Amino acid sequence: MPGRTISLTVLGSGSCVPRVRRASASYLVQHGETSLLVDMGSGSLRRLVEFGFPWSKLDGVLLTHFHMDHVADLPALLFAFQNAPGLTRQRELLLAGPVGLEGVLHGLADTFGRWVLDPGVPVRMVELPGEDLVLGELEISARPVHHSRNALGYRLEACGRVLTLSGDTGVCDGLVWLARGADVAVFECANADQPPVESHLTPEEAGAVAEEAGVNKLVLSHIYPAGDEVDLVGRARRTFNGEITVAEDLMTIWLSCRF
C-alpha cells in the first residue's frame, strides 16, 4: 500500500488446538523500517516465512504471557539466529514480556543450551509493565490483563494511529485502557461456544469492551474449533456498533498514517 502505513498481519489466529487453518497466536506489526511480533505460538515462525517476511530482519518480539500457544516458537527463532548459515546481524533484537521473562529464558537455557541467552545477535530483554518502550517510531505500552499470572496486553501507537492487542484476557480495566480510542483492536474470543470463564472473552464481552473503549474496528481472534461453527460477528454485534471482522491467518490490515 502506498504512503506511510502501519500494517498488522495475522500469523496465528488460533488456539492451543493444532489446526491447518489456524496457527497459534502471533501477529506481525510493521511500520516504516520497523517490524515486531506480538506472541509466537506454535506455527507462527513458519507462517512468517510463508507470508514472505525475512525473519532475520525482525526488530522485536513482545510476549503477552507464557502459555505454550503464545511462546512455543520463540526458542525456534533464537535457534535460527544462532545457527542459520551465513547469517550476520549487528542490530539489537528487543525481547519484551511479563515479569518472569528472564526466568523463563534461563529455564529454556537450562533445557536447550546457553545459546538461548546468547543467540548470536544482540538481545535487549525487558520485563513489563514499566516505562513505555519505543521501537523505531512505534510507542509500546503494556498493561496487566486478567488471565494468567503477570499477563499483559499491548497498545502500539505511531503516526496518529493506535493498535491494541489483548493477548488472552477476561474483561478488565486494563483492557479498556489499552483499547481506548484504538483504530484497530485485536481481542481474543476463546469463549465462543462453552460456559464463560473469567480469564477469556465471549464475543459479546469483546464487543462490550470495544464499545466502552471507543474502538473503531474490532478483530476477533484466538479461535478454537467450536468458534468456527458459530456467528462470532453477529454475537459481537449485539454489544458493539463499529466494524467487526474475524481474524484469519495471513490476513493483513492496513492503517494509513495521519501525519
Buried (B, 14 or more C-beta within 10 A) or exposed (E): EEEBBBBBBBBBBBBBEEBEEBBBBBBBBBBBEBBBBBBBBBBBBBBBEEBEBEBBEBBBBBBBBBBEBBBBBBBBBBBBBBEEEEEEBEEEBBBBBBBBBEEBBEEBBEEEEEBBBBBBBEBEEBBBBEEEBEBBBBBBBBBBBBBBEBBBBBBBBBBEBBBBBBBBBBBBEBBBBBBBEBBBBBBBBBBBBEEEEEBBBBBBBBBBBBBBBEBBBBBBBBBBBEBBEBEBBEBBBEBBEBEBBBBEBBBEBEBBBEE
